[in-house]
Structures are given as C-alpha cells and as structure tokens.
Amino acid sequence: MTITAAIVTFATLWFLVLFCVLPVRFQSQAEAGHVVPGTPSSAPADAQIGRKAKITTYITVLAFAVVYGIVVSGWITVDNMDVFNILN
C-alpha cells in the first residue's frame, strides 16, 4: 500500500466513523429545554465535537490497522474483487 493510498484510506475511514459517532448521546436544544434564539430547536445543546473527534480517531486507528493488515498480507487482492473476470 502506497503512502497516498494509506492516507486516503485513513481519511475515508475517519469520516465514515465520524458520521457513525456523531449521533451518539445527541441531545437537542428542545430536549434540553433551552433553545438559543436564532437557532433551530433541533440544534445540539452540547455538540462535544472535540470528544467525538478523539473517539473517532481511536476507532479509526484500530479499523485502519485491520484494513492495512489485510491489504499488506495479500489475503484480499484486486483479483479477488474481479467478479466479471475483466482483468485476466
């Protein structure tokens, strides 16, 4: 795996995990009982973006290690994904 492929894979996994982590423990302003004027009531009361970014990074490092290990070991190759036999 090249360095560019590793960076792209890590970034893709990071954003995928981020969008899975964002709704965890979400509380809207309406649920909290205090809506700031000028914002929708569905806006987060406390987004905790820094905490969620750290959690996302930890999970992504583990997921990337698994993906990197699979790719480098050769367990799954491009030939395994060639279901229409185009590459041969």
C-alpha positions as CSV (number, residue, x, y, z in Angstrom):
1,M,0.0,0.0,0.0
2,T,1.4,3.3,-1.0
3,I,1.5,6.3,1.4
4,T,-1.1,8.1,-0.7
5,A,-3.4,5.0,-0.6
6,A,-2.9,4.8,3.2
7,I,-3.8,8.5,3.7
8,V,-6.9,8.2,1.5
9,T,-8.0,5.0,3.3
10,F,-7.4,6.6,6.7
11,A,-9.3,9.7,5.8
12,T,-12.2,7.8,4.3
13,L,-12.5,5.6,7.4
14,W,-12.2,8.6,9.7
15,F,-15.2,10.4,8.1
16,L,-17.2,7.2,8.0
17,V,-16.6,6.6,11.7
18,L,-17.3,10.2,12.5
19,F,-20.7,10.1,10.9
20,C,-21.4,7.0,12.9
21,V,-20.2,8.6,16.2
22,L,-21.9,12.0,15.8
23,P,-25.4,10.9,16.8
24,V,-24.2,9.0,19.9
25,R,-25.5,10.8,23.1
26,F,-27.0,13.6,21.0
27,Q,-29.3,15.9,22.9
28,S,-31.2,18.7,21.0
29,Q,-31.8,22.1,22.4
30,A,-35.5,21.3,22.6
31,E,-34.8,18.2,24.7
32,A,-32.5,20.2,27.0
33,G,-35.2,22.8,27.4
34,H,-33.2,25.8,26.3
35,V,-33.4,27.0,22.7
36,V,-31.0,29.8,21.8
37,P,-32.8,32.5,19.8
38,G,-31.9,32.3,16.1
39,T,-31.2,28.6,16.1
40,P,-33.5,25.6,15.3
41,S,-34.7,23.6,18.2
42,S,-33.1,20.5,16.7
43,A,-29.6,22.0,17.0
44,P,-27.4,20.3,19.5
45,A,-27.3,21.6,23.1
46,D,-23.7,20.5,23.5
47,A,-22.1,19.0,20.4
48,Q,-18.9,17.7,22.1
49,I,-17.1,17.8,18.8
50,G,-13.6,17.5,20.3
51,R,-14.5,14.5,22.4
52,K,-16.2,12.8,19.4
53,A,-13.2,13.6,17.2
54,K,-10.9,11.8,19.7
55,I,-13.2,8.8,19.9
56,T,-13.4,8.8,16.1
57,T,-9.6,8.8,15.8
58,Y,-9.2,5.9,18.3
59,I,-11.7,3.8,16.5
60,T,-10.3,4.7,13.0
61,V,-6.7,3.8,14.1
62,L,-8.0,0.3,15.1
63,A,-10.0,-0.1,11.9
64,F,-7.1,1.1,9.7
65,A,-4.8,-1.4,11.3
66,V,-7.1,-4.2,10.4
67,V,-7.6,-2.9,6.8
68,Y,-3.8,-2.3,6.4
69,G,-3.0,-5.8,7.7
70,I,-5.5,-7.4,5.3
71,V,-4.2,-5.4,2.3
72,V,-0.5,-5.9,3.1
73,S,-0.8,-9.6,3.8
74,G,-2.4,-10.2,0.4
75,W,-5.3,-12.0,1.9
76,I,-7.7,-10.0,-0.3
77,T,-6.3,-8.7,-3.6
78,V,-7.7,-6.9,-6.7
79,D,-8.0,-10.3,-8.4
80,N,-10.4,-11.4,-5.6
81,M,-12.7,-8.5,-6.5
82,D,-12.7,-9.1,-10.2
83,V,-16.1,-10.8,-10.4
84,F,-16.6,-10.2,-14.1
85,N,-13.1,-11.5,-15.0
86,I,-12.1,-8.3,-16.8
87,L,-8.5,-8.1,-15.5
88,N,-7.5,-11.5,-16.9
